[in-house]
Amino acid sequence: MDKVRILFYSGHHEIVGGDAQYLLNLVENLNSDQYAVEIYTDKNAVFEERVKQWLSRDVIINYLDTRPILFKKNLVQKLYDKVTVHQSGSKMASIVKKTLDADCWLEHSVYRWINYLYYRTTEIITLAKIRAAAHNAILFYKLFKSKKEGFDIFHFNNGGYPAKTSVLVAVIVAYCLGVKNIVMTTCSIAQPKRWYSFSDYAFDWVIPRCCKKVITLSEFLSIEFNRRRKFPLNKLHAIVLGTKDAKALTPDEIVKKKQALGLWPDQPILSVVGAIYGAAKGHNVLFEAMREVKKQFPKAALLVVGDGKGKAALQRLADELSLGDNIHFLGYRQDLGELNNIIDIAVVPSTAAEGVPYTCLEALRAGKALITTDAGGCAEAVRPGTTGLVIKKNDASALAEAIIKLLSNRSLLGDMGKEGRKLFEAKFSLSRVVQNHAQLYRELLNK
């Protein structure tokens, strides 16, 4: 039997997280005897690094010279970087830096507003969007035409919706060239339609007409997609995320791991995992909650795993709340599976709607109690009271109460961890996710 040929395109921004992990997990575990896959993505050094970490199967990644170019800094950003470098040695640079970092309208700093206005102005004057669309159209036309043997399915993957305009261009070109089976995956909640955005109207017109299916990573996301963007329900297909299993640490290994991080054997340990950009992951809310937790558990430790532009602000917040000894900033880590073995509670305090985060699944996999919020599909990873607790988003008081409740009852913590592991095995295994995708592909090809 001929292999099913799938061309994947991952259109991402600078942040490379769960959307890339979803794609690489899927590609790595599709049966190589039945599927021939190719991956194309935008030039991105961070993505290249994640491929080395997450992909063990020998799959060629093709990097496309799409527009706009990722990580390319404009004049305002370059000047801001220079001011940041010289602020410690120049009084004038220090004053300018403080002025730029000062809070302004709608909780954005002066610098962010200047950068936004500069970016939009130059974008209009130079016709940047039109030039980028033309460049990408030629790029994808040449790519698809070069596939002399053709391909059966074009599957593009993106973190959110509306996606990057390069994705929209790729879909239009593929459809015009006669590609019959086009599939889209959106990894987070569809944004409300903006009446002033031409790209929103373009996406909502093109995607339902060109794509056979839109895959969402939770039932909640499908419902919200239909409600917010009016996509037909028969176009939406929910496949809840899953992840591969991991070996648990032995008791001795757990002790050594704690010692390596400067933690005590009986110290209460929590974790929060995610890129530190803005307020979407709820770090600020969790820090506020930790101030109350510390009153009852003075030695409680919070492991902050992840990195990003907001790290310095979080470190300042930790100092302001007198949590310097309780919060451990670990940065980006490749040993998350091991870290989950040494914690007591995994906290996922998301404030923005997303699918079911990988951090939830990884906590269940390690047999740890989970506290998360009602944002997006987070609650789909919890059986409240059995595997963990679900609280309202942005509620630091409720979050502190939930943490204190579980830390005060070790027996309940253990029971929740065991039930969480059972839930992982029943609902969130990677093999189930791959099987669901394979079934969808077969259905498309049989129509």
Secondary structure, 3 states (H helix, E strand, C coil): CCCEEEEEEECCCCCCCHHHHHHHHHHHHCCCCCEEEEEEEECCHHHHHHHHHHCCCCCCEEEECCCCCCCCCCHHHHHHHHHHHHCCCCHHHHHHHHHHHCECHHHCEHHHHHHHHHHHHHHHHCCHHHHHHHHHHHHHHHHHHHCCCCCCEEEEEECCECCCHHHHHHHHHHHHCCCCCEEEEECECECCCCCCCHHHHHHHHHHHHHCCEEEECCHHHHHHHHHHHCCCHHHEEECCCCECCCCCCCHHHHHHHHHHCCCCCCCCEEEEECCCCCCCCCHHHHHHHHHHHHHHCCCCEEEEECCCCCHHHHHHHHHHCCCCCCEEEEECCCCHHHHHHHCCEEEECCCCCECCCHHHHHHHHCCCEEEEECCCCHHHHCCECCCEEEECCCCHHHHHHHHHHHHCCHHHHHHHHHHHHHHHHHHCEHHHHHHHHHHHHHHHHHC
